[in-house]
Amino acid sequence: MFKKVLIANRGEIAVRVIRACQELGLQTVAVYSEADRTALHVRYADEAYLIGPPQAAESYLRMDKIIDAAIRAKVDAIHPGYGFLAENAQFARACAEAGLIWIGPPPEAITLLGDKVEARRTMQAAGVPVVPGTDSEMELDDDSLRAAAADVGYPLLIKAAAGGGGKGMRAVTEPDEFDRALQAARRESKGAFGDDRVYLERLIQGARHIEFQILADSRGNAIHLGERECSIQRRHQKVLEEAPSPFMTPELRERMGAIAVRAVQAANYSNAGTVEFLVDKERNFYFLEVNTRLQVEHPVTEMVSGVDIVKEQLRIASGRKMRYTQDDIAMKGWAIECRISSEDPFNNFLPSTGKVTSLVEPNGAGIRVESGIFEGFEVSLYYDSMVAKLLVWGETRGEALLRMRRALREYRIMGIKTTIPFHQRLLDNTNFIGGVFDTAFLEQNPNLIHDLQERHVRAAAIAAAILAHRRRQKALVQLGPAGGGMGMNPWKLHGRRETLRR
């Protein structure tokens, strides 16, 4: 195995990868922007190199600066984490050209699966069920898409061909809305990915978002580690994940897992990846996309499978045969992850910035915190708002839910607003507790979001009323007459008694 690894990322994922490297006896190198001089990943790494100003476009997205740092540090390999350059085939190729090992899938697989139209075509050829939509061979100009919309049927989704994460996506329920939504999707896709191509898919209503974690080596071996339930989303962004899914049956898990493995084999894939599906109410499932990187939510799979996914990434990238076969994998217990973001749930989830003045992390049996913050850390607007991930494990889903409630109560982050109150409210919801939800759950339960602000206002009003009452009582305390005279005027005493009665 290689001996020295550069982590081309920041925050909690950089810390996560550094720890895995250290446990394997590997030296680690961090890169950082001027805003991250004191960040945890910089402190934990054996070496660290400044690569630019706070803006990601001038630091963490600069391939040339990262590779230059890798060469200066004399590393053997680069781990991209997730986000930034993790799914950039050009960066993967640049690493190879510089004589560095890329800890991820081959650039050819990244290119193929990163283009959603090409990915659909590949999956259809491999017999993987896809969501009904535009034909993979058709032109994607406005007139062709407008004509295809009637065949796809309403409601439908307009989706970016070059990316995901909800960017360049628009839901259309009526033909009259199509042209406006099409142009909006093209503009957003162009801005996010530099590519305005879009395609159409039927909107599967009441669907669940279920994904399978994949590991594959360079020798043709591929397995899945079971599924993750990722249906709790806000604006197409996951906010809570769990493994396994409360909707899954053993028979469905076996079928979907086999299809997920077939999907990555069709793309000549190796290393870690995730195959995402939509599953309707009748448990029909459809291929959605492949994420060609480590996922944010990978720890929930680690907690129920016992497999350290990052360590397996490192071993596979070094050319070793995968240590596991499918028969070795068994899901034990239940794991839940809450994404803790520096956002104000009382104010439409606006980003919250500032210094972390106090930090108390939960602990105890079955609790895992992956964080990139500490007391005194400055949370800025330059990067993603997720600052930590809180995970719990329990023997059953019920135990995991109770443990997560306890952990959220213990979690204290002062100085910035966080989404902890939102997660507490979500875990109190009876439908969520019962496992009755889909990807539209938060849209269909606006009280989970909007009532947070109303409750906050009511609590503030009650507190203000109590404070005012106490101050009035204090002001009305009867005082003896100055100089020890005959006492206070009875009319004044009567007036004060009447005031207190009110």
N, C-alpha and C positions, 0 to 999 in steps of 0.2 A: 504493500500500500504506500501511497505518497506520504510525505512527512510534514508538509506545510501547506495550509489552506488560507486563502483570502476570502473573506465574507463580504460580498458586494451588496451590502444592505445596512440597515440601521434598526434601532428599536428592539422590540421584544424578539423578533425572529432572528436578528443577528446574535443576540444573547443565547437564544435556543441552539443555534448551530455551533456557536463557540463552545458551549458546554458539551455537546456531543463529540466534537473534535477532541476536546481535552480528555474525555473519558476513553478515547481510543489512543491517547498518547500523541496526538498530532499538535504541532505548533499552529497558532492562529494569528492572522493579520486582519485588523479592522481598517476600514476607510471611513472618513467622517468629513462633514461640512463644518464651516465655522460655527454654525448654530449647535453642533453636537460635540464640541470640544470636551465637555465633561460627561458625555453620555455613558451609560452602563456598558455598552458594547466596546467602547474605547477603553474603559477601565479593565474589562475582563480579558481582552485580547493580549497576546504576548507583544505585539507591535501594532502601531496605528499610524496612518498616513493621512494628512490633510489633502483633500481633493478639490476644494473650491468653496465658494460662498454658500449661504443657506439655501438659495433656490435649487431645487432638485435638478432643473435643466442644466445647471452649471456645476453640478457635483455628482449626485448619485445616478444621473442619467448620462454622464459623460463616459462613454466606453474607453476613449483614449486615455483619460486620466486614471481610470481604474486599472487598465492593463499596464500602464506605466508604473503605477504603485506596485502591482504584482511582480513586475520584472525587477524593480529596485529591491523589493523584499525577498526576491529569489524563492517565490512560492512554487509549488508543484501544480496546484489546482485552485479553481474559483468556484465557490458556492454562491448562487445568486439570491437565495431566500425566496421570497415571493414579492410581487409588485416590481416596480422599477424595471429592471432589464431581465427579469426571470424568464419571460416568454419571448425574448427577442432573439430570433434566429441569427441575425447579423452579429450580435454580441457573442453567441455561442461559436460561430465561425471564427470571429476575431480572436477568441481565446485559443482555439486550435491552431490558428496561423502563428500565434505568438509562442507556441510550444507548451501551452497550459492545458490541463485537463478540465473539461467542463463537467461539473457535477449536476447533470440534468439529462434530458432526452436529446437525441441527435437533432441537429438543426433542421434536417429534412422533415422530421416528424413535427417539429414546432411549426414549420412553415405550412405543412399540409393541414394540420389540425387547427392552426390559428385562423385559417380561411374557412369560415363557416359553410360556405357553399361547397368548397372542395371536400370538407369533412363530411357533409351530408352525402355527397356523391360516393365517397369511399365507404361510408357505413352502409349505404344501400347496396353497393356491390358485394359487401361482406355478409349481407343478410341481417343486418342490425335494423330493427324497426325505428323509423324516424317519424317526427311529427309531420302530418300531411302539410304540404306547402308547395312553393314554386318548384318546377322541374329543374333538376340540376344542370340541364343542358340549355335552358332558355336564356335569352338576353335579359339584362337587368335594367334596361332603360325604362323611363316613366311609362311609355305607352304599353310596353309588354307587361309591366307589373300591374298597371291599371286593368288590363284585360284578364290577367291571371287571378286578380282578386275575386272575381265572381266564381271562378272554379274552386278556389281555396275555401271560400265561404266566410261569412261574418258570424261572430267577431273574429278578427285576425290580428296578428302582430306583424309590424314592419321591424325588421332586425338588421343591425349592421353586419355586413359580411366579414369585416376585418377585426372584430373585437367583441367583447362581452361586458359583463358587469352592469347591464342596464343602459349603457351608453348607446345612443343611436337607435333606441327601441321606442316604438309607439304602438299603443293598442287602438284599434279602429273597430267601432261597433256598427257604423252605418256607412254606406257608399259615399254619402255627401261629405264625410269627414276625411276621406282617403287622400285627396290631393294635398290638403294642408298638412296632414300628418306625414305624408311622404317627404315633402320638402323639409319639414322640421327634422325628420330622422336623418336625411342626407346631410343637412348642415351640422348636426351634432356629431355624426359619424366622421365627417371630414375634419372637424375640430379635434376630436379625440384620437383618431387613428390615422389621419392623413389620407383617408380613402372613403369616398361617399357611396360606395356600392351597398345596396341593401337587398334583402330578399323577404319573402312572405312565409309565414307559418300560421296555421290555424291556432286560435287561442283555445287551449284546453282548459275549460272552466272547472273549478273545484279540484285542480290537480295538486299533487304533492311534488316537492322537489327532493328527490332522493339520489344520492351519489354513492359510487363505489370507489374505494381506495385501491389502487393498482400498484403492484411492484413487478418489474420485469428486468431481466438481466440481458446482457449482450449475447447470450448463448441460446436465446429462443425460449427461455423459461418465463412464464408469466402467471401470477396468482392475484386474487383479490383478497382483501382483509375485511370484507363485510361492508355493510352500508352505513351511511350517515343520513339522518333526517335533517333537512335544511330548509323546511318550508316557512319558518318564521322569518319573514323578510320585510324590510321597510324600503320602499322605492327600489326594489330589485336588489337590495343589499342585505345579506344575511346578518341577523342580530343574535341568534341563538341556534346552536346545533346540538344534536344528541345522537348517540349510537348505543344500541340499534334503533331502528325506527319502530314506533308503536303500531304502525300500519302494516308492517311486514309480516309475512308468513314464511315458514321454513321452505316451502315449495317455491314461493316467489323469489326468495333470496337466492336459491340455487339457480333458478333460471336467469335472473338478472345478473348474477355474478358471472355466469358462464358467458353471457352476451358481452359484459364489460371486458372480460379477458379477450374475447374474439375481436372486439373493437380496437384495442391497442395493438394486437398482433397484426391486424390489417394495415396498421400504419407503421409497422416495423419499429415499434416503440421500445425503449428501455429506460430504466430508472423509475422514479416515483411519478405517479400521475393520478388523475381523478376523472372517471367517466360519470357524467351527470345525466339524469333521466327525469322526465315528467311522468308521473303515474296518476291515472285518472281514478275515479271512484270505483270503477269495476276492476281495478288493478291491471289494466292494460298499460304498458309502459312504452315510452318513446325516447330515443336518443336525443339529448339536448346539445352537449358539447363535451370535449375533453380539455381539461385544464392541464397544460403541459408543465407542471411545476408542483412544488410542495404547496398544499392548501393551508390557509389560516387555521382551519378547523381540524388539522391532522391529529392533534393530541387526543381528541375523543376516541378516535380509532386506536391509538396507542394504548389508551387506558383499558379498553375492552379486549384487545387482541394480544397485548403483551409484547408487541413488536415495536422497537424503536425505529421509526421510519427514516429519520435523519441518518442514523448510523448505517442503515441499509443502503441509503443513497450513496454514502461515502464508499462502502464496500463494493457496490455495483460499479461505480465510476472508476474504481481502481482495477476493474477487469475480473473481479472474483465472481464465481458462480453464486447465485442466490442461496442463502442458507435454508430457506423454507420451501416446502411443497404445499399444495392446497390442503392436503390432509393434516398438516401441522397447525392449521389456523382454526381456532374456535373462539367465538365471542363469549366472554364471561362478564356477567353483571351489566351495569348500565352507566353511561357517562354523559354528562351535560356540560356544554360550554356557553358562557355568556361573554360576549364581546364588550369590554368596557371602553367606552369612547369619551373623549373630552368634549361632550356636547351637552347643551342645556335642555333636558326634556320638558322643562317648564316654559320654554320659549322656542317652540317649533324646532328643537334639536339644532339650534345654531351652535357653531363651534365655540368652545370656551378656551381661552388662553390665559397664561399667567404662571406663576411659580407655585409648585406643590409645597405648601407650607407644613403639612403633616401627612403622614402615610402610615396606616395600620392595615396590614394584610391579614386575611383570615388564614388559619392553619388548623391542623388536626387531621385525623384519619380521613383518607379519601379526598383530600383537597390539594389542588395544584394551581399555582399562580404563575403565569408567564408574563413578565412585565418589563418595560423599558424605562420606568420612572423611579425616582427616589425623592426623599425630602430635599428640597432646594432645586429640583430639576425644573427647567423652564419649558413649558409646553407652548409651542409656537404654531402659527398658521401655515408654515411652510410644508408640512407633511400630513399624512393621513391622521384622522382624529382618534384612531384606535390606540390606546395607551397600554392596554393590558388584556389578558384573557384569564377568566376565572373558570376553573374546571373542577368538577366533583365526580366521584365514582361511588356507586352503591350496588349492593347485591341485586336490588330491584329498582325499577323506575321510581316507585314511591319513595324508597330510601334516598335515591339520588335527588329527588325534588326537595325533600325535607332538608337534606344536607346543603343544597344550594341556597335554600332560604336562610339557613343559619349562617352560611358563608357571606351572603350579601349583607346581612345585618352586621357582621363583624367588620366588613370592608369599609375603611374610612380614608377618603382622599380629600384633603382640604386644600383650598387655594384656587381650585378650578371646579367647574361644574362637570358632573359625569352622568352616565346613563344608568347608574346603579338604581335610582328610584324607579325608573321605567322597568327594569328587569324584576324588581320586587313586585311590582303591580302585575306584570305578566305571569309570574309564578303563582299568584293568587287567583288567577282566572280559572273558573271551573271547567270551561271547555278545553283550555290548554292542559290542565291537570288530567282530564279524561282522554287526552290524545285526539280530540276532535278539532282538527284544524287543517288548513291548506295554505297555499301561497298567498291567498287574499285575506288571510286571517286578520291582520292589522288594519287593512282597509275596511273590513266588515265590522271591526270592533274599535271605532274611533275613540271610544271612551278610554281605551288603554293609553291613548296619547293625549287627547285634548283635556280629559278630566284631571290630568296631572296638574295642568295650569290652574284649573278652577279650584281644585283642592288646595293648591298652594296659596291662592288668593284668600280662600275662606280661612285657612289656618292663620294667615297673617292678620286678617281682620279680627279673629277671635283673640289672638295674642295682644293686639293693640287695644281691644276693649278691656281685657283683663288688666293690662298695664295702666290704662287711664282710670279704671275703677280703684285700683290700689293707690294711685297717686291722690285721688280725690278723698279716699278714706284717711290717708295720712294727713292731708291738709285740714281735715275736719276733726282731728283729734282734739278733745276738749282740754284746754289748758287752764290751770288755776290762775286767778287774778294776780297781777303784778303787785307786789308789796303786801300780800296777805290780807286784802280788804274783805268786804262783805260778800264777795262772789260775783259771778258773771250775771249780766242782765238776763232775766228769765225769757224775754222775748228772743234774744239771740240763741239761748239754749233750745228753745222750741223750734226755731228756724233750722238749726243744725240737725236736730232729730228728724225733722221732716225731710231734709236732704238725704240723710242716711237711709231712710225708708225707701226712697226712690231707687 
